[in-house]
Each structure stands twice: as C-alpha cells, then as structure tokens.
C-alpha cells in the first residue's frame, strides 16, 4: 500500500512537471519576446538543484507528501523544457508546411518527424 502511494506521488510530480514543461518549452521557442523575458529566470533556476528546494518547500508547504511532489515537479520541468525548446527549434520549416496530395481532400501536416524531434530533443 505504501509503495502504491509513493508511485502515485512520483507519477503526479513527473507527469505534471512534464505537461507544464512541454507547454512552456514550445511557448518559449515559438515566442521570442516570451523567451527573452523568461530566459534569465530559467537560467537562475537552472543552477539550483531540485533537491535544494526541499527545505524551502517543506517550510512553506508543511506537508511532506506535497513537498515530494513539488521536488519531483521541479526535477522534471528543467530537462523536459530544455529538450522541448531544442526540439521545437530543430524542426525544419518544411515539416511545418502542409503538403497536399491528390488523394487527400484536405492538407495533412507532417507531424511524425516533428514530434520525434520534440520528444527526444536530440541534435540532428
């Protein structure tokens, strides 16, 4: 029972962190004004280890369960946001064009290569 509770906290922290990070990474890469505004804060927070947030969060939240979830959230946000932003920047412009086919009545976006680049964050 305790293991399921622990896995629930782990899942909640990582999944919520990933959802926020993917949305923020895409927004930061597509909007240069937002990127310039938030990049200094991201760089400052990048230098702080996620485990270093634990005493501050434990003092402010006063719940060990929520503190664990927030530490996992902080640990998953930074690398996922960086990989997402790098992946969005690495999408070639011709992937975002809508190719038409004589067999299709409507345009179909080529999303598979773009999603693979965003998900992996690897340099092409």
Residue pairs with C-beta under 8 A, 6 or more apart in sequence:
9 65
9 68
9 69
9 72
10 72
12 69
12 72
13 68
13 69
13 70
13 71
13 72
13 73
13 75
13 76
14 72
14 73
14 76
16 69
16 73
17 72
17 73
17 74
17 75
17 76
17 77
17 80
18 76
18 77
18 80
20 73
20 77
21 76
21 77
21 78
21 80
21 81
21 84
22 80
22 81
22 84
22 118
24 77
24 81
24 84
25 80
25 81
25 82
25 83
25 84
25 85
25 87
25 88
26 84
26 85
26 88
26 118
27 34
28 34
28 35
28 38
28 39
28 42
28 81
28 85
29 35
29 84
29 85
29 88
29 89
30 88
42 81
45 78
46 78
50 71
50 72
50 74
50 75
50 78
51 71
51 75
53 70
53 71
53 74
54 67
54 71
57 66
57 67
57 70
57 71
58 64
58 67
61 67
61 70
82 121
83 118
83 120
83 121
84 118
84 121
86 121
86 123
87 117
87 118
87 119
87 120
87 121
88 118
90 117
90 123
90 124
91 113
91 114
91 117
91 118
95 110
95 111
95 113
95 114
96 109
96 114
97 110
98 107
98 108
98 109
99 107
99 108
99 110
100 107
100 108
101 108
117 124
